[in-house]
Amino acid sequence: MFPHLKGQGQRVNLQLLQEANCRELVQQLERIEGSKVIVLDEAMIGPLNLVTRPKLFADRGIRLLALKPELHLPREVVNVVYVVRPRVALMDQLAGHVKAGGQAAAAAGRQYHILFTPRRSCLCISQLENSGVLGSFGRIAELAWNYLPLDADVVTMELPNAFRDVSVDGDTSSLYQAAVGLVQLQRLYGRIPKIYGKGEQAHRVWEHAKQLGRDERTLYNGDKGIVDQLILLDRSIDLLSPLATQLTYEGLIDEFHGIRQNKLMLPSEHFPSDGGLSGGAGGNIGNGSRVDESQSLLGDGEKKTIMLHSGETLYAELRNKHFNEVTKLLARKAREIHAQMHATSQDKSVKEIKSFVENLLPQLMAQKKATSEHTAIAGLLHEQVNAVAFADDLAAEQEFMVCADIDKPSAYIEDQIASKAELRRVLRLICLQCAASSGLKEKLLNHYKRELVQVYGLEVLLTMSNLEKAGLLHQQTESRAYAVLRKTLHLTVDDNVEVEPKDISYVHSFYAPLTARLVEHSLKPLGWQSLKSQINNLPGPTFEDFQAQLVGIGGRHPGATVAEKSLLHVPRVVLVCFVGGCTFAEVAALRFLAAQEDNNVEFLIATTKIINKHSFLDSLMGS
């Protein structure tokens, strides 16, 4: 159903996960007899597109509707199936629908059902009971969609507020969900023998997963698992990377325009006319009907939707590149297509011309369309990257990254406050300074608070309180973890190359994400053992675990048979799990490591959500 999830030569086939999730949905729907409509919580519209296509519902005569306070249903519909996140606030809307239906619904024999994703909520059910409508619901079940396949090497829980839920609100349900997801992945791909991790929440996820795994007999069989090791990383050990400006093509698109479940939506006027062509970066693989369904539900019909995933050949080539390299690649691609399409046909026979028109020309037209679209996107990014504010912010954050004057008030931040710049923009820079200096001196922190209150009002203190609870703002301690690790782990590289780079630091021009650097060092012989002493100053425990003997469960050992020794050349599969979200820049850094032949590794990346500097701060700034 989603060919791009198989990847090219990758050992982990995420199409199995997609098919398992889709099969679970179909089974739940088949248990409900009669005509149906599915009412989707807005937070579930995107995830549903990662699991199945609208054709599945069209073939069964099922309509999809967005969840709104007022719901207008066709009279002939017998079953209303809600697919929602387990949020108590949504239950009032469901209760309102049932009460509004009243006698008319009863006369038509209409029944309501709820499919909670990823699990049932007792609080939600109690809310329905208190509203007096619980008896109107026939089936209340759950869709155990813990991890959803985003791409051939990325799975996501699609929980944008996971970090805030745990660190600010004390809601640890996402940690349990991540643990259930790890058990689910092992059920599909086999047991993971070696586990390494860093951070309090990452440790809690693994303890949950280990406890759940004890009850999973299927994980204790002798089958060889595909994944060789798991690295669990808590977002709180590296709060600088999600605040840093991403300079990869994919990262910049996400920061400026937002990529939602592999879809980019932009106003149509930015793109040249399609000219009736089909099969470019936004067409064939993305399945037009699927995009149309999402657009109608979200009300984005006037926008152009472009699919961005590894199934789009040109995008797969561009996405992990530094933006300075992307423009050169697009120019070269355009020249190549132009040369092929205008090659002289004087020396060609009629048969050769016919073959060209039937076979090569459609491919070239699809490539031309994709190149045209990405050139338009790159043009938009170029305007935004060249803006004075962007360049000034980037210069300020890079000074913090090299620990320049981090213990005193930043003149640039003070100027931004005085000019009443966007609050989020100012807070990001203050949090960056805090992360680089491993905390702000009490006098400096209070100085920033006074300045912010005078300009933005007392309400800013509530946001500052959230940032302090989340660890983005705090007073300085004796530990200067970042300053030390910057040197020992080479987090900043002065002579970094952006075009055809040699080091992962290219994703931020000269800063290597700490999380990706930890993974890189763990790939070396005795890597994790040597890292343990270096990362003691980072928050939370450093832990390791082993689920089984290495023999026969993906391990490599001296006494291997001839058949087993042939597997020594097969890339190791490492599952890197980010608890609290990760950025596209971190994903690009891991893909860069996997592309190096010396590492002989293949990464599978799991995250609570793909985040960027804007979405990360937005989740913490809300009340």
C-alpha positions, -999 to +999 in steps of 0.1 A: +000+000+000+029+023+008+059+012-013+083+039+001+081+022+035+101-008+023+132+013+016+159+002-008+178-027+006+169-019+042+165-048+066+136-033+085+105-032+064+082-007+080+054-017+056+048-045+081+040-020+108+017+000+085-001-032+074-005-043+111-021-010+120-043-010+090-055-045+097-064-036+132-086-007+120-103-029+095-110-056+121-126-030+144-148-017+116-159-051+105-172-058+141-197-029+136-225-040+114-244-016+092-237+017+074-210+039+090-194+073+091-160+078+107-157+111+127-120+120+131-105+141+159-083+167+140-052+152+157-060+119+140-065+131+104-028+131+096-020+098+115-048+080+096-031+090+063+001+072+075-019+040+081-043+037+051-057+054+020-092+068+016-098+040-010-102+016+019-132+036+032-146+043-003-147+006-011-167+000+021-190+030+015-177+048+047-175+086+048-149+105+067-159+136+087-139+160+109-149+163+145-167+196+151-191+209+178-220+205+154-222+173+134-245+169+104-250+132+096-268+116+066-301+102+078-294+067+065-263+063+087-267+037+114-233+038+130-211+068+140-176+057+147-154+082+165-116+078+161-101+101+187-072+106+210-080+099+247-086+135+257-113+144+282-120+177+265-132+159+234-158+139+253-180+170+258-183+173+220-192+136+217-218+140+244-232+171+226-236+151+194-255+123+212-279+147+229-284+167+197-293+135+179-319+127+205-351+110+194-343+112+157-312+091+163-331+066+185-359+063+159-333+055+131-316+030+154-284+050+153-256+039+175-223+056+185-189+039+189-155+051+200-121+039+189-095+054+212-060+058+198-037+044+211-056+032+242-088+035+262-091+062+289-110+056+321-112+094+326-129+098+292-154+070+298-162+086+332-168+119+315-193+103+292-210+086+321-212+119+340-228+134+309-254+107+309-246+094+274-224+064+280-253+040+273-256+054+238-222+040+229-221+005+216-185-003+211-157+013+230-124-001+219-088+010+212-065+011+182-031+003+195-013+027+171+017+034+193+042+040+165+032+051+130+055+047+100+065+081+088+092+070+063+113+040+055+136+046+085+114+067+108+084+059+131+066+084+151+040+085+179+026+119+166+024+134+201+035+170+197+031+178+234+049+147+248+078+166+262+056+192+278+032+166+292+060+149+311+082+178+321+056+205+328+022+188+335+035+156+351+015+134+327+036+103+320+012+085+297+034+091+267+062+072+284+040+042+289+028+045+253+065+046+240+072+014+260+042-004+246+054+007+212+088-008+217+072-041+227+050-039+196+081-033+174+098-063+189+068-084+183+071-076+146+109-076+142+122-098+169+139-092+203+165-065+207+195-080+226+214-048+236+199-017+251+218+016+259+203+048+271+207+082+288+182+103+307+155+099+334+125+096+310+144+073+287+151+050+316+115+050+327+105+040+291+128+011+292+118-001+326+081-001+314+091-019+282+111-045+301+082-052+325+057-055+296+082-077+277+082-103+305+046-111+297+053-114+259+063-150+253+067-142+216+097-121+225+114-151+241+116-173+211+148-183+195+143-164+163+170-140+153+158-104+157+164-079+129+174-050+153+208-055+169+206-027+195+184+000+210+197+035+220+172+054+241+178+092+244+159+116+266+152+150+250+162+167+283+199+156+279+202+179+248+180+209+248+202+230+226+197+209+194+159+214+192+163+251+197+190+255+170+182+266+135+183+236+111+201+243+078+192+211+059+166+214+031+141+193+050+147+211+083+143+245+068+110+235+050+097+223+084+107+254+103+093+279+078+063+260+064+057+229+085+058+193+072+028+174+085+028+136+081+050+139+050+028+166+034+037+202+026+009+226+019+017+259+002-005+285-016-009+274-053+003+307-066+039+299-057+040+271-082+039+271-120+009+255-137+011+217-139+000+218-175-020+187-171+010+166-162+009+139-136+034+119-116+057+145-101+068+152-065+032+159-055+013+134-075+017+097-083+031+082-051+012+105-028-022+093-043-043+122-052-075+109-036-057+106-003-045+142-004-079+154-015-096+137+014-072+153+039-077+187+022-114+185+024-113+176+061-089+203+070-103+230+047-071+234+026-085+229-008-069+261-022-034+250-013-011+228-033-001+196-015+033+181-021+043+147-007+077+147+009+091+112+016+117+088+004+094+075-024+099+109-041+132+103-058+143+139-061+133+148-026+151+118-012+183+131-029+178+167-016+163+165+019+194+158+040+216+182+021+227+216+035+206+243+018+237+258+001+241+225-017+204+221-027+203+251-050+233+238-069+218+203-072+185+217-085+203+239-111+223+208-123+192+187-124+174+213-145+202+214-170+203+176-173+166+174-180+167+202-205+196+185-223+178+151-225+145+166-236+161+187-264+186+161-276+187+161-314+166+134-330+182+137-365+203+105-361+175+085-345+152+061-363+115+062-360+115+032-337+140+049-314+119+081-314+088+061-306+106+044-277+117+077-264+082+092-265+066+061-248+092+053-222+117+081-214+096+112-221+070+105-193+098+100-169+115+132-179+082+151-177+077+138-141+113+147-132+107+182-148+076+187-127+094+176-095+124+198-102+100+227-109+082+223-076+114+220-055+129+250-073+098+270-063+101+257-027+139+265-027+131+300-040+107+306-011+133+294+014+160+315-002+140+347+004+135+337+040+170+326+047+184+359+032+162+380+055+182+402+079+164+389+110+173+353+101+210+361+096+212+381+128+195+354+149+217+327+134+248+348+142+237+352+178+229+316+183+262+305+168+281+327+193+263+310+221+273+276+206+310+285+209+304+298+245+313+334+236+302+358+264+276+335+277+278+346+313+266+382+307+236+398+292+235+395+254+233+429+237+215+413+208+188+398+231+184+431+249+179+449+215+153+424+205+134+429+237+136+467+234+122+465+198+094+442+211+103+414+187+082+382+187+083+367+222+090+332+210+120+345+190+134+362+221+128+333+244+145+309+221+177+329+222+176+331+260+170+294+262+199+288+238+222+309+260+210+290+290+217+256+274+252+267+262+262+280+296+245+250+315+223+275+332+222+313+337+236+330+367+208+341+391+215+378+385+214+373+347+182+353+348+164+379+369+177+406+346+161+389+316+128+384+335+126+420+345+132+431+309+106+407+295+080+417+320+084+454+313+079+449+276+056+419+273+036+421+305+033+400+336+018+371+316+053+363+303+061+350+338+037+321+333+056+311+302+089+315+320+076+292+347+068+265+321+103+268+306+118+265+341+098+234+348+109+219+315+146+226+322+151+252+294+157+279+319+175+274+352+202+287+374+238+279+367+254+251+387+290+241+390+286+216+362+294+231+328+284+200+308+280+217+274+313+236+276+331+204+284+313+182+259+318+208+232+355+201+233+356+164+242+329+153+217+338+180+191+303+195+191+314+225+171+337+221+141+354+253+129+365+240+094+332+223+086+323+218+049+286+223+039+288+210+004+298+173+003+304+173+040+327+150+060+310+154+094+275+155+108+280+191+120+270+203+085+233+200+096+237+233+116+266+246+095+292+239+123+273+224+153+268+187+156+237+177+176+248+161+209+223+132+205+237+123+171+273+126+183+265+102+212+251+077+187+282+082+165+306+074+194+285+044+204+292+028+170+329+025+178+344-005+196+336-002+233+319+031+223+292+031+250+316+020+277+339+049+268+310+074+266+297+066+301+323+086+319+321+115+295+283+120+298+280+117+336+274+155+338+243+152+316+210+149+335+196+115+343+210+080+346+233+063+320+220+027+317+225-004+297+207-037+296+208-071+278+177-091+271+192-124+260+224-142+251+238-128+219+240-162+203+212-167+178+195-134+186+213-111+163+246-111+181+280-115+165+304-137+183+338-154+177+324-189+175+300-182+146+294-208+120+303-202+083+267-192+076+266-169+106+300-154+096+285-143+063+262-121+083+291-101+096+290-081+064+253-073+069+248-038+083+240-036+120+205-023+127+204+002+155+170+016+167+175+051+181+145+062+202+141+099+211+118+104+241+105+139+238+109+145+200+137+150+175+144+173+147+149+167+110+185+179+114+191+150+139+175+126+115+197+139+087+228+135+109+219+098+116+213+092+079+247+107+071+263+083+096+245+054+080+258+064+046+294+061+057+307+027+046+330+024+076+301+024+100+283-005+084+251+005+101+214+010+094+193+032+116+157+030+125+146+062+142+117+063+166+104+095+181+074+109+200+072+136+173+093+154+147+098+188+162+115+221+152+125+252+172+091+268+167+068+238+175+091+228+205+087+262+221+050+266+212+042+234+230+058+248+262+044+284+259+008+274+259-012+275+292 
